[in-house]
Amino acid sequence: MLNNLLDLSRLQSTELECELESGIDFSAITEAYISELTPLFREKYITINQDMAKPFYIKGDSGLIHQVIINLLSNAIKFTEEGKSITITASRQETPLIGRGEVSTPALYCTVSDEGIGIPEKELQTIFEPFIESSRTQTEAGGTGLGLSICKEIVRAHHGHIWAENNVNGGGAAIHFLLPLNPTYSNGKE
């Protein structure tokens, strides 16, 4: 918990400096992060579905992007019952991003979706605030209430956007985020 507090404090400070690397292949690094969590998937008999066939290159801090993916997948595992599935998708989208004005920018659109307990509609915005947990999780798997706050600050520092929705079919929740694609690399254009 102390490490999470220190991370969040550092991320919220105006002094946050991302160590930007050009040409991070989001699909490749995400597959590596999924491999890190394979024992947890197996322990709960959770199936992981991936739809990231094309390489998507972003300019970012790979350590911070790692933290976002690990936090989102860990939450999905925590709140998904045995034998269910988690899906992670990535696609290209043209969208305005933070700090880019109304200009449409090519972005990576990533979703981590689970078949877990979902989030009450009135709490979809507040779960990204520090120490806030969904009322459904406080008595179930629980946590510190810092993981999604950290994700929000990391995505914001990369000029992106993150939000949550409930899945219409099958229950559970979906966390979506947008990150700018690196225009100097092939971005898997369709």
Backbone as JSON Lines, residues from 0, in Angstrom:
{"i":0,"aa":"M","n":[0.83,-1.19,0.0],"ca":[0.0,0.0,0.0],"c":[0.87,1.26,0.0]}
{"i":1,"aa":"L","n":[1.97,1.2,0.77],"ca":[2.86,2.36,0.82],"c":[3.43,2.66,-0.56]}
{"i":2,"aa":"N","n":[3.84,1.61,-1.29],"ca":[4.36,1.82,-2.65],"c":[3.31,2.45,-3.55]}
{"i":3,"aa":"N","n":[2.05,1.99,-3.44],"ca":[0.97,2.57,-4.23],"c":[0.76,4.04,-3.9]}
{"i":4,"aa":"L","n":[0.83,4.39,-2.61],"ca":[0.68,5.79,-2.19],"c":[1.8,6.65,-2.76]}
{"i":5,"aa":"L","n":[3.02,6.13,-2.69],"ca":[4.16,6.88,-3.24],"c":[4.02,7.04,-4.75]}
{"i":6,"aa":"D","n":[3.6,5.97,-5.44],"ca":[3.39,6.05,-6.89],"c":[2.35,7.1,-7.23]}
{"i":7,"aa":"L","n":[1.22,7.07,-6.52],"ca":[0.14,8.01,-6.79],"c":[0.59,9.44,-6.53]}
{"i":8,"aa":"S","n":[1.3,9.67,-5.43],"ca":[1.79,11.01,-5.11],"c":[2.72,11.52,-6.2]}
{"i":9,"aa":"R","n":[3.61,10.67,-6.66],"ca":[4.56,11.05,-7.73],"c":[3.81,11.36,-9.02]}
{"i":10,"aa":"L","n":[2.81,10.53,-9.33],"ca":[2.07,10.72,-10.58],"c":[1.21,11.98,-10.55]}
{"i":11,"aa":"Q","n":[0.7,12.35,-9.38],"ca":[-0.16,13.53,-9.28],"c":[0.64,14.82,-9.21]}
{"i":12,"aa":"S","n":[1.93,14.72,-8.92],"ca":[2.74,15.93,-8.82],"c":[2.94,16.53,-10.2]}
{"i":13,"aa":"T","n":[3.13,17.82,-10.23],"ca":[3.36,18.5,-11.51],"c":[4.75,18.19,-12.05]}
{"i":14,"aa":"E","n":[5.58,17.54,-11.24],"ca":[6.95,17.24,-11.64],"c":[7.07,15.9,-12.36]}
{"i":15,"aa":"L","n":[5.95,15.22,-12.61],"ca":[6.01,13.91,-13.25],"c":[6.68,14.01,-14.61]}
{"i":16,"aa":"E","n":[7.73,13.25,-14.76],"ca":[8.41,13.19,-16.04],"c":[8.4,11.75,-16.5]}
{"i":17,"aa":"C","n":[7.67,11.5,-17.59],"ca":[7.65,10.17,-18.17],"c":[8.93,9.99,-18.96]}
{"i":18,"aa":"E","n":[9.51,8.82,-18.88],"ca":[10.68,8.51,-19.7],"c":[10.16,7.96,-21.01]}
{"i":19,"aa":"L","n":[9.87,8.87,-21.95],"ca":[9.23,8.49,-23.2],"c":[10.18,7.74,-24.11]}
{"i":20,"aa":"E","n":[9.69,6.63,-24.59],"ca":[10.41,5.82,-25.56],"c":[9.58,5.83,-26.84]}
{"i":21,"aa":"S","n":[10.23,5.95,-27.97],"ca":[9.53,5.92,-29.24],"c":[9.33,4.49,-29.69]}
{"i":22,"aa":"G","n":[8.24,4.24,-30.33],"ca":[8.03,2.95,-30.97],"c":[7.79,1.78,-30.05]}
{"i":23,"aa":"I","n":[7.1,1.97,-28.93],"ca":[6.75,0.85,-28.07],"c":[5.62,0.07,-28.74]}
{"i":24,"aa":"D","n":[5.86,-1.21,-29.0],"ca":[4.83,-2.06,-29.61],"c":[3.88,-2.51,-28.5]}
{"i":25,"aa":"F","n":[2.75,-1.85,-28.39],"ca":[1.8,-2.1,-27.32],"c":[1.33,-3.55,-27.3]}
{"i":26,"aa":"S","n":[1.05,-4.11,-28.47],"ca":[0.57,-5.49,-28.55],"c":[1.6,-6.46,-28.0]}
{"i":27,"aa":"A","n":[2.86,-6.28,-28.37],"ca":[3.92,-7.19,-27.93],"c":[4.15,-7.09,-26.42]}
{"i":28,"aa":"I","n":[4.21,-5.86,-25.89],"ca":[4.47,-5.76,-24.46],"c":[3.28,-6.25,-23.65]}
{"i":29,"aa":"T","n":[2.07,-6.07,-24.16],"ca":[0.89,-6.54,-23.45],"c":[0.89,-8.07,-23.37]}
{"i":30,"aa":"E","n":[1.28,-8.73,-24.44],"ca":[1.39,-10.19,-24.41],"c":[2.39,-10.64,-23.35]}
{"i":31,"aa":"A","n":[3.48,-9.91,-23.21],"ca":[4.48,-10.24,-22.19],"c":[3.89,-10.06,-20.79]}
{"i":32,"aa":"Y","n":[3.11,-9.0,-20.6],"ca":[2.5,-8.74,-19.29],"c":[1.46,-9.81,-18.96]}
{"i":33,"aa":"I","n":[0.73,-10.26,-19.97],"ca":[-0.25,-11.33,-19.76],"c":[0.47,-12.6,-19.31]}
{"i":34,"aa":"S","n":[1.62,-12.87,-19.9],"ca":[2.41,-14.04,-19.5],"c":[2.8,-13.97,-18.03]}
{"i":35,"aa":"E","n":[3.1,-12.76,-17.53],"ca":[3.45,-12.59,-16.12],"c":[2.32,-13.04,-15.21]}
{"i":36,"aa":"L","n":[1.08,-12.85,-15.67],"ca":[-0.08,-13.16,-14.84],"c":[-0.68,-14.54,-15.1]}
{"i":37,"aa":"T","n":[-0.06,-15.32,-15.97],"ca":[-0.59,-16.65,-16.32],"c":[-0.87,-17.52,-15.09]}
{"i":38,"aa":"P","n":[0.01,-17.55,-14.08],"ca":[-0.31,-18.38,-12.9],"c":[-1.63,-17.96,-12.23]}
{"i":39,"aa":"L","n":[-1.93,-16.67,-12.21],"ca":[-3.19,-16.21,-11.59],"c":[-4.4,-16.61,-12.44]}
{"i":40,"aa":"F","n":[-4.25,-16.53,-13.76],"ca":[-5.34,-16.98,-14.65],"c":[-5.61,-18.47,-14.42]}
{"i":41,"aa":"R","n":[-4.54,-19.24,-14.39],"ca":[-4.68,-20.7,-14.22],"c":[-5.29,-21.06,-12.88]}
{"i":42,"aa":"E","n":[-4.87,-20.35,-11.83],"ca":[-5.36,-20.64,-10.48],"c":[-6.88,-20.54,-10.39]}
{"i":43,"aa":"K","n":[-7.47,-19.6,-11.15],"ca":[-8.92,-19.42,-11.11],"c":[-9.61,-19.99,-12.36]}
{"i":44,"aa":"Y","n":[-8.87,-20.72,-13.18],"ca":[-9.41,-21.29,-14.41],"c":[-10.06,-20.22,-15.29]}
{"i":45,"aa":"I","n":[-9.42,-19.07,-15.35],"ca":[-9.92,-17.96,-16.16],"c":[-9.29,-18.02,-17.54]}
{"i":46,"aa":"T","n":[-10.12,-17.86,-18.55],"ca":[-9.65,-17.82,-19.92],"c":[-9.34,-16.37,-20.27]}
{"i":47,"aa":"I","n":[-8.2,-16.13,-20.91],"ca":[-7.85,-14.79,-21.38],"c":[-7.99,-14.76,-22.89]}
{"i":48,"aa":"N","n":[-8.83,-13.87,-23.39],"ca":[-9.03,-13.68,-24.83],"c":[-8.34,-12.39,-25.24]}
{"i":49,"aa":"Q","n":[-7.62,-12.45,-26.37],"ca":[-6.9,-11.28,-26.86],"c":[-7.29,-11.0,-28.3]}
{"i":50,"aa":"D","n":[-7.49,-9.74,-28.6],"ca":[-7.71,-9.32,-29.98],"c":[-6.8,-8.12,-30.25]}
{"i":51,"aa":"M","n":[-5.54,-8.43,-30.53],"ca":[-4.54,-7.39,-30.8],"c":[-3.61,-7.86,-31.9]}
{"i":52,"aa":"A","n":[-4.17,-8.25,-33.01],"ca":[-3.37,-8.85,-34.07],"c":[-2.35,-7.9,-34.67]}
{"i":53,"aa":"K","n":[-2.7,-6.63,-34.79],"ca":[-1.8,-5.68,-35.44],"c":[-0.86,-5.03,-34.42]}
{"i":54,"aa":"P","n":[0.34,-4.68,-34.85],"ca":[1.17,-3.93,-33.91],"c":[0.65,-2.5,-33.8]}
{"i":55,"aa":"F","n":[0.64,-1.98,-32.59],"ca":[0.26,-0.59,-32.33],"c":[1.41,0.06,-31.6]}
{"i":56,"aa":"Y","n":[2.03,1.04,-32.24],"ca":[3.19,1.69,-31.66],"c":[2.78,2.97,-30.96]}
{"i":57,"aa":"I","n":[3.21,3.09,-29.7],"ca":[2.92,4.28,-28.93],"c":[4.24,4.9,-28.49]}
{"i":58,"aa":"K","n":[4.17,6.16,-28.13],"ca":[5.33,6.83,-27.54],"c":[4.98,6.99,-26.07]}
{"i":59,"aa":"G","n":[5.75,6.33,-25.22],"ca":[5.41,6.39,-23.81],"c":[6.49,5.83,-22.93]}
{"i":60,"aa":"D","n":[6.16,5.75,-21.67],"ca":[7.04,5.2,-20.66],"c":[6.63,3.74,-20.46]}
{"i":61,"aa":"S","n":[7.44,2.8,-20.92],"ca":[7.04,1.39,-20.89],"c":[6.81,0.89,-19.47]}
{"i":62,"aa":"G","n":[7.55,1.4,-18.49],"ca":[7.33,1.0,-17.11],"c":[5.97,1.42,-16.6]}
{"i":63,"aa":"L","n":[5.54,2.63,-16.96],"ca":[4.22,3.11,-16.53],"c":[3.1,2.4,-17.29]}
{"i":64,"aa":"I","n":[3.3,2.14,-18.58],"ca":[2.3,1.4,-19.35],"c":[2.16,-0.01,-18.77]}
{"i":65,"aa":"H","n":[3.27,-0.59,-18.37],"ca":[3.27,-1.9,-17.71],"c":[2.36,-1.85,-16.49]}
{"i":66,"aa":"Q","n":[2.49,-0.8,-15.69],"ca":[1.7,-0.69,-14.47],"c":[0.2,-0.6,-14.78]}
{"i":67,"aa":"V","n":[-0.17,0.12,-15.84],"ca":[-1.58,0.22,-16.22],"c":[-2.13,-1.16,-16.58]}
{"i":68,"aa":"I","n":[-1.44,-1.86,-17.47],"ca":[-1.92,-3.16,-17.92],"c":[-1.99,-4.16,-16.76]}
{"i":69,"aa":"I","n":[-0.95,-4.21,-15.94],"ca":[-0.93,-5.13,-14.81],"c":[-2.06,-4.8,-13.82]}
{"i":70,"aa":"N","n":[-2.26,-3.51,-13.52],"ca":[-3.34,-3.13,-12.6],"c":[-4.7,-3.52,-13.14]}
{"i":71,"aa":"L","n":[-4.95,-3.25,-14.43],"ca":[-6.26,-3.56,-15.01],"c":[-6.51,-5.06,-15.08]}
{"i":72,"aa":"L","n":[-5.49,-5.82,-15.5],"ca":[-5.66,-7.27,-15.56],"c":[-5.78,-7.88,-14.16]}
{"i":73,"aa":"S","n":[-5.01,-7.38,-13.2],"ca":[-5.1,-7.88,-11.82],"c":[-6.49,-7.64,-11.25]}
{"i":74,"aa":"N","n":[-7.05,-6.44,-11.49],"ca":[-8.42,-6.16,-11.05],"c":[-9.41,-7.12,-11.7]}
{"i":75,"aa":"A","n":[-9.25,-7.31,-13.0],"ca":[-10.17,-8.2,-13.72],"c":[-10.1,-9.62,-13.14]}
{"i":76,"aa":"I","n":[-8.91,-10.09,-12.85],"ca":[-8.75,-11.42,-12.25],"c":[-9.42,-11.46,-10.87]}
{"i":77,"aa":"K","n":[-9.16,-10.42,-10.09],"ca":[-9.67,-10.37,-8.72],"c":[-11.19,-10.44,-8.67]}
{"i":78,"aa":"F","n":[-11.86,-9.79,-9.64],"ca":[-13.31,-9.67,-9.59],"c":[-14.04,-10.61,-10.54]}
{"i":79,"aa":"T","n":[-13.32,-11.54,-11.15],"ca":[-13.93,-12.52,-12.04],"c":[-13.97,-13.87,-11.34]}
{"i":80,"aa":"E","n":[-15.12,-14.5,-11.4],"ca":[-15.3,-15.81,-10.76],"c":[-14.54,-16.89,-11.52]}
{"i":81,"aa":"E","n":[-14.29,-18.0,-10.83],"ca":[-13.63,-19.14,-11.45],"c":[-14.36,-19.58,-12.71]}
{"i":82,"aa":"G","n":[-13.58,-19.95,-13.73],"ca":[-14.15,-20.5,-14.95],"c":[-14.68,-19.48,-15.94]}
{"i":83,"aa":"K","n":[-14.63,-18.21,-15.6],"ca":[-15.13,-17.16,-16.52],"c":[-13.97,-16.68,-17.39]}
{"i":84,"aa":"S","n":[-14.2,-15.58,-18.13],"ca":[-13.14,-15.1,-19.01],"c":[-12.92,-13.6,-18.89]}
{"i":85,"aa":"I","n":[-11.73,-13.2,-19.35],"ca":[-11.33,-11.8,-19.43],"c":[-10.89,-11.57,-20.87]}
{"i":86,"aa":"T","n":[-11.27,-10.42,-21.42],"ca":[-10.91,-10.11,-22.8],"c":[-10.16,-8.78,-22.82]}
{"i":87,"aa":"I","n":[-9.06,-8.76,-23.59],"ca":[-8.33,-7.52,-23.81],"c":[-8.25,-7.28,-25.31]}
{"i":88,"aa":"T","n":[-8.67,-6.09,-25.72],"ca":[-8.67,-5.74,-27.14],"c":[-7.91,-4.44,-27.35]}
{"i":89,"aa":"A","n":[-7.37,-4.29,-28.54],"ca":[-6.71,-3.04,-28.93],"c":[-7.03,-2.77,-30.38]}
{"i":90,"aa":"S","n":[-7.39,-1.52,-30.67],"ca":[-7.67,-1.11,-32.04],"c":[-7.24,0.33,-32.23]}
{"i":91,"aa":"R","n":[-7.29,0.76,-33.46],"ca":[-6.93,2.14,-33.81],"c":[-8.2,2.96,-33.89]}
{"i":92,"aa":"Q","n":[-8.14,4.19,-33.35],"ca":[-9.3,5.07,-33.39],"c":[-8.81,6.51,-33.58]}
{"i":93,"aa":"E","n":[-9.54,7.27,-34.33],"ca":[-9.25,8.7,-34.48],"c":[-10.07,9.44,-33.43]}
{"i":94,"aa":"T","n":[-9.41,10.21,-32.56],"ca":[-10.13,10.85,-31.47],"c":[-9.36,12.06,-30.94]}
{"i":95,"aa":"P","n":[-10.08,13.04,-30.39],"ca":[-9.38,14.12,-29.67],"c":[-8.83,13.58,-28.35]}
{"i":96,"aa":"L","n":[-7.61,13.95,-27.99],"ca":[-7.01,13.49,-26.74],"c":[-6.61,14.68,-25.88]}
{"i":97,"aa":"I","n":[-6.41,14.44,-24.61],"ca":[-6.03,15.49,-23.67],"c":[-4.78,16.21,-24.16]}
{"i":98,"aa":"G","n":[-4.82,17.54,-24.11],"ca":[-3.66,18.33,-24.5],"c":[-3.5,18.46,-26.0]}
{"i":99,"aa":"R","n":[-4.42,17.89,-26.77],"ca":[-4.3,17.94,-28.23],"c":[-5.44,18.78,-28.83]}
{"i":100,"aa":"G","n":[-6.24,19.42,-27.97],"ca":[-7.35,20.24,-28.46],"c":[-8.42,19.38,-29.1]}
{"i":101,"aa":"E","n":[-9.12,19.97,-30.04],"ca":[-10.19,19.25,-30.73],"c":[-9.69,18.52,-31.98]}
{"i":102,"aa":"V","n":[-8.39,18.61,-32.23],"ca":[-7.81,17.97,-33.4],"c":[-7.9,16.46,-33.23]}
{"i":103,"aa":"S","n":[-8.38,15.78,-34.26],"ca":[-8.47,14.33,-34.21],"c":[-7.08,13.73,-34.33]}
{"i":104,"aa":"T","n":[-6.76,12.81,-33.44],"ca":[-5.44,12.21,-33.35],"c":[-5.57,10.7,-33.43]}
{"i":105,"aa":"P","n":[-4.68,10.01,-34.16],"ca":[-4.72,8.56,-34.15],"c":[-4.38,8.05,-32.75]}
{"i":106,"aa":"A","n":[-5.22,7.17,-32.23],"ca":[-5.04,6.69,-30.86],"c":[-5.21,5.18,-30.78]}
{"i":107,"aa":"L","n":[-4.53,4.61,-29.81],"ca":[-4.74,3.23,-29.42],"c":[-5.97,3.22,-28.52]}
{"i":108,"aa":"Y","n":[-6.92,2.37,-28.84],"ca":[-8.13,2.2,-28.01],"c":[-8.08,0.81,-27.43]}
{"i":109,"aa":"C","n":[-7.86,0.71,-26.12],"ca":[-7.7,-0.58,-25.46],"c":[-8.83,-0.78,-24.45]}
{"i":110,"aa":"T","n":[-9.32,-2.02,-24.38],"ca":[-10.36,-2.39,-23.42],"c":[-9.95,-3.66,-22.7]}
{"i":111,"aa":"V","n":[-10.1,-3.64,-21.37],"ca":[-9.96,-4.83,-20.55],"c":[-11.34,-5.1,-19.97]}
{"i":112,"aa":"S","n":[-11.92,-6.21,-20.39],"ca":[-13.3,-6.54,-20.04],"c":[-13.34,-7.86,-19.27]}
{"i":113,"aa":"D","n":[-14.16,-7.89,-18.22],"ca":[-14.25,-9.12,-17.43],"c":[-15.7,-9.59,-17.33]}
{"i":114,"aa":"E","n":[-15.88,-10.75,-16.76],"ca":[-17.22,-11.3,-16.5],"c":[-17.44,-11.36,-15.0]}
{"i":115,"aa":"G","n":[-16.98,-10.31,-14.32],"ca":[-17.05,-10.27,-12.86],"c":[-18.34,-9.67,-12.33]}
{"i":116,"aa":"I","n":[-18.2,-8.98,-11.21],"ca":[-19.36,-8.49,-10.47],"c":[-19.89,-7.15,-10.96]}
{"i":117,"aa":"G","n":[-19.17,-6.49,-11.85],"ca":[-19.62,-5.21,-12.38],"c":[-19.47,-4.08,-11.37]}
{"i":118,"aa":"I","n":[-19.89,-2.88,-11.79],"ca":[-19.77,-1.67,-10.99],"c":[-21.12,-0.97,-11.0]}
{"i":119,"aa":"P","n":[-21.65,-0.56,-9.85],"ca":[-22.91,0.19,-9.86],"c":[-22.78,1.44,-10.75]}
{"i":120,"aa":"E","n":[-23.8,1.73,-11.53],"ca":[-23.77,2.85,-12.49],"c":[-23.33,4.16,-11.86]}
{"i":121,"aa":"K","n":[-23.82,4.46,-10.67],"ca":[-23.49,5.75,-10.03],"c":[-22.03,5.82,-9.57]}
{"i":122,"aa":"E","n":[-21.31,4.69,-9.61],"ca":[-19.92,4.65,-9.16],"c":[-18.92,4.57,-10.3]}
{"i":123,"aa":"L","n":[-19.38,4.56,-11.55],"ca":[-18.48,4.39,-12.68],"c":[-17.42,5.49,-12.78]}
{"i":124,"aa":"Q","n":[-17.74,6.71,-12.34],"ca":[-16.77,7.81,-12.38],"c":[-15.89,7.83,-11.13]}
{"i":125,"aa":"T","n":[-16.48,7.53,-9.98],"ca":[-15.75,7.69,-8.72],"c":[-14.71,6.61,-8.47]}
{"i":126,"aa":"I","n":[-14.78,5.47,-9.15],"ca":[-13.81,4.4,-8.88],"c":[-12.38,4.78,-9.27]}
{"i":127,"aa":"F","n":[-12.21,5.88,-10.01],"ca":[-10.87,6.33,-10.39],"c":[-10.29,7.31,-9.38]}
{"i":128,"aa":"E","n":[-11.02,7.61,-8.31],"ca":[-10.54,8.51,-7.26],"c":[-9.78,7.69,-6.21]}
{"i":129,"aa":"P","n":[-8.75,8.29,-5.57],"ca":[-7.97,7.55,-4.57],"c":[-8.84,7.04,-3.41]}
{"i":130,"aa":"F","n":[-8.57,5.83,-2.99],"ca":[-9.21,5.17,-1.85],"c":[-10.69,4.88,-2.05]}
{"i":131,"aa":"I","n":[-11.18,5.0,-3.28],"ca":[-12.58,4.7,-3.55],"c":[-12.66,3.32,-4.18]}
{"i":132,"aa":"E","n":[-13.49,2.48,-3.61],"ca":[-13.75,1.16,-4.16],"c":[-15.24,1.08,-4.47]}
{"i":133,"aa":"S","n":[-15.58,0.25,-5.39],"ca":[-16.99,0.0,-5.68],"c":[-17.63,-0.61,-4.43]}
{"i":134,"aa":"S","n":[-18.86,-0.25,-4.18],"ca":[-19.57,-0.82,-3.03],"c":[-19.71,-2.34,-3.17]}
{"i":135,"aa":"R","n":[-19.63,-2.86,-4.38],"ca":[-19.71,-4.31,-4.59],"c":[-18.42,-5.01,-4.21]}
{"i":136,"aa":"T","n":[-17.31,-4.31,-4.21],"ca":[-16.03,-4.97,-3.93],"c":[-15.61,-4.83,-2.48]}
{"i":137,"aa":"Q","n":[-16.19,-3.92,-1.75],"ca":[-15.76,-3.69,-0.37],"c":[-15.93,-4.92,0.5]}
{"i":138,"aa":"T","n":[-16.93,-5.73,0.2],"ca":[-17.13,-6.93,1.0],"c":[-16.67,-8.19,0.27]}
{"i":139,"aa":"E","n":[-16.24,-8.07,-0.97],"ca":[-15.82,-9.23,-1.76],"c":[-14.29,-9.32,-1.77]}
{"i":140,"aa":"A","n":[-13.67,-9.1,-2.92],"ca":[-12.22,-9.28,-3.05],"c":[-11.43,-8.13,-2.42]}
{"i":141,"aa":"G","n":[-12.0,-6.94,-2.41],"ca":[-11.38,-5.79,-1.77],"c":[-10.07,-5.35,-2.4]}
{"i":142,"aa":"G","n":[-9.49,-4.29,-1.83],"ca":[-8.24,-3.73,-2.31],"c":[-7.99,-2.42,-1.6]}
{"i":143,"aa":"T","n":[-6.98,-1.68,-2.06],"ca":[-6.63,-0.41,-1.42],"c":[-7.39,0.76,-2.01]}
{"i":144,"aa":"G","n":[-7.98,0.57,-3.2],"ca":[-8.64,1.7,-3.85],"c":[-7.66,2.64,-4.53]}
{"i":145,"aa":"L","n":[-6.46,2.17,-4.84],"ca":[-5.45,3.02,-5.47],"c":[-5.11,2.61,-6.9]}
{"i":146,"aa":"G","n":[-5.34,1.37,-7.27],"ca":[-4.94,0.86,-8.58],"c":[-5.51,1.65,-9.75]}
{"i":147,"aa":"L","n":[-6.81,1.91,-9.73],"ca":[-7.43,2.65,-10.83],"c":[-7.03,4.12,-10.81]}
{"i":148,"aa":"S","n":[-6.78,4.68,-9.61],"ca":[-6.3,6.07,-9.51],"c":[-4.94,6.19,-10.17]}
{"i":149,"aa":"I","n":[-4.09,5.21,-9.92],"ca":[-2.76,5.2,-10.52],"c":[-2.88,5.09,-12.04]}
{"i":150,"aa":"C","n":[-3.75,4.19,-12.5],"ca":[-3.97,4.05,-13.95],"c":[-4.42,5.37,-14.57]}
{"i":151,"aa":"K","n":[-5.35,6.04,-13.91],"ca":[-5.88,7.31,-14.42],"c":[-4.75,8.34,-14.57]}
{"i":152,"aa":"E","n":[-3.89,8.45,-13.57],"ca":[-2.81,9.43,-13.63],"c":[-1.78,9.08,-14.7]}
{"i":153,"aa":"I","n":[-1.49,7.8,-14.86],"ca":[-0.53,7.39,-15.9],"c":[-1.09,7.69,-17.28]}
{"i":154,"aa":"V","n":[-2.34,7.33,-17.51],"ca":[-2.96,7.57,-18.82],"c":[-3.02,9.08,-19.09]}
{"i":155,"aa":"R","n":[-3.38,9.86,-18.08],"ca":[-3.43,11.33,-18.22],"c":[-2.05,11.89,-18.57]}
{"i":156,"aa":"A","n":[-0.99,11.37,-17.92],"ca":[0.37,11.82,-18.19],"c":[0.8,11.52,-19.62]}
{"i":157,"aa":"H","n":[0.16,10.54,-20.24],"ca":[0.44,10.2,-21.64],"c":[-0.55,10.86,-22.59]}
{"i":158,"aa":"H","n":[-1.28,11.87,-22.12],"ca":[-2.28,12.62,-22.91],"c":[-3.43,11.74,-23.37]}
{"i":159,"aa":"G","n":[-3.78,10.78,-22.53],"ca":[-4.87,9.87,-22.87],"c":[-6.09,10.06,-21.99]}
{"i":160,"aa":"H","n":[-6.99,9.11,-22.08],"ca":[-8.26,9.16,-21.34],"c":[-8.62,7.74,-20.93]}
{"i":161,"aa":"I","n":[-9.2,7.58,-19.72],"ca":[-9.61,6.27,-19.22],"c":[-11.01,6.39,-18.62]}
{"i":162,"aa":"W","n":[-11.83,5.35,-18.82],"ca":[-13.18,5.35,-18.27],"c":[-13.67,3.91,-18.1]}
{"i":163,"aa":"A","n":[-14.77,3.77,-17.35],"ca":[-15.33,2.45,-17.06],"c":[-16.78,2.39,-17.52]}
{"i":164,"aa":"E","n":[-17.19,1.18,-17.9],"ca":[-18.58,0.89,-18.26],"c":[-18.9,-0.52,-17.78]}
{"i":165,"aa":"N","n":[-20.16,-0.81,-17.65],"ca":[-20.58,-2.18,-17.38],"c":[-20.85,-2.87,-18.71]}
{"i":166,"aa":"N","n":[-20.57,-4.16,-18.77],"ca":[-20.85,-4.93,-19.96],"c":[-22.36,-5.15,-20.06]}
{"i":167,"aa":"V","n":[-22.89,-4.96,-21.25],"ca":[-24.32,-5.15,-21.46],"c":[-24.67,-6.63,-21.4]}
{"i":168,"aa":"N","n":[-23.89,-7.45,-22.06],"ca":[-24.14,-8.9,-22.09],"c":[-23.14,-9.62,-21.2]}
{"i":169,"aa":"G","n":[-23.61,-10.53,-20.39],"ca":[-22.71,-11.37,-19.61],"c":[-22.23,-10.8,-18.3]}
{"i":170,"aa":"G","n":[-22.61,-9.58,-17.95],"ca":[-22.18,-8.99,-16.69],"c":[-20.73,-8.57,-16.71]}
{"i":171,"aa":"G","n":[-20.27,-8.08,-15.59],"ca":[-18.89,-7.64,-15.48],"c":[-18.71,-6.2,-15.92]}
{"i":172,"aa":"A","n":[-17.47,-5.78,-15.93],"ca":[-17.13,-4.39,-16.26],"c":[-16.09,-4.35,-17.37]}
{"i":173,"aa":"A","n":[-15.99,-3.2,-17.99],"ca":[-14.98,-2.95,-19.02],"c":[-14.3,-1.63,-18.7]}
{"i":174,"aa":"I","n":[-12.98,-1.65,-18.66],"ca":[-12.2,-0.43,-18.49],"c":[-11.58,-0.14,-19.85]}
{"i":175,"aa":"H","n":[-11.83,1.07,-20.35],"ca":[-11.34,1.5,-21.66],"c":[-10.29,2.6,-21.45]}
{"i":176,"aa":"F","n":[-9.29,2.62,-22.32],"ca":[-8.4,3.78,-22.31],"c":[-7.89,4.06,-23.73]}
{"i":177,"aa":"L","n":[-7.57,5.32,-23.93],"ca":[-7.02,5.81,-25.2],"c":[-5.63,6.37,-24.94]}
{"i":178,"aa":"L","n":[-4.69,6.05,-25.82],"ca":[-3.34,6.6,-25.78],"c":[-2.95,7.01,-27.19]}
{"i":179,"aa":"P","n":[-2.26,8.15,-27.35],"ca":[-1.86,8.55,-28.69],"c":[-0.91,7.54,-29.32]}
{"i":180,"aa":"L","n":[-1.14,7.25,-30.6],"ca":[-0.21,6.41,-31.35],"c":[0.97,7.24,-31.78]}
{"i":181,"aa":"N","n":[2.12,6.61,-31.97],"ca":[3.31,7.31,-32.44],"c":[3.21,7.44,-33.95]}
{"i":182,"aa":"P","n":[3.06,8.66,-34.47],"ca":[2.86,8.85,-35.9],"c":[4.07,8.53,-36.76]}
{"i":183,"aa":"T","n":[5.25,8.41,-36.17],"ca":[6.46,8.14,-36.96],"c":[6.67,6.66,-37.25]}
{"i":184,"aa":"Y","n":[5.8,5.81,-36.7],"ca":[5.89,4.38,-36.92],"c":[4.66,3.91,-37.65]}
{"i":185,"aa":"S","n":[4.74,2.74,-38.23],"ca":[3.57,2.12,-38.82],"c":[2.61,1.78,-37.7]}
{"i":186,"aa":"N","n":[1.4,2.27,-37.78],"ca":[0.44,2.11,-36.68],"c":[-0.62,1.07,-36.98]}
{"i":187,"aa":"G","n":[-0.33,0.13,-37.82],"ca":[-1.34,-0.89,-38.11],"c":[-2.53,-0.28,-38.8]}
{"i":188,"aa":"K","n":[-2.29,0.66,-39.73],"ca":[-3.39,1.33,-40.43],"c":[-4.24,0.33,-41.18]}
{"i":189,"aa":"E","n":[-5.53,0.56,-41.11],"ca":[-6.46,-0.36,-41.78],"c":[-6.75,0.1,-43.18]}
